[in-house]
Amino acid sequence: MNTDPIADYLTRIRNANSAGHRVVDIPSSKLKREITKILFDQGYILSYKFDDATAQGSIKIALKYDQMTKEPVIKKLQRISTPGLRQYTSSTDIPRVLNGLGVAIVSTSHGVMTGKQATKENVGGEVLCYVH
């Protein structure tokens, strides 16, 4: 049993990045699917595919690497809000990651979105993770 599925999701991506894998397979959930869509929209992953062949389903993520240096595009994935210590923020206090170069992923009442989108829509929520 996994007590923190989002931390497991981020760790699988982090481990696959450091090992130089091209594709990582992760068990699926609605929240993980939304985070995957955000990572794709922000240009951190190459592509993704939702596979619903099993009861739970899975997410196949193609990781993105720099063509010249072969370094992963995702430098750091950091879990912020944990099951033991939830981190909530208002729309005015949403943190900027690396002075705007990174992305804060926030779970709001309007769905999962980036920190910039949450500020624009004037909604606060739980800060799930930082990506840069």
Secondary structure as UniProt FT lines:
FT   HELIX           5..19
FT   STRAND          23..27
FT   HELIX           30..41
FT   TURN            42..43
FT   STRAND          45..51
FT   STRAND          58..63
FT   TURN            67..69
FT   STRAND          77..79
FT   STRAND          88..89
FT   TURN            91..92
FT   HELIX           98..100
FT   STRAND          103..108
FT   TURN            109..110
FT   STRAND          111..114
FT   HELIX           115..121
FT   STRAND          125..131
//
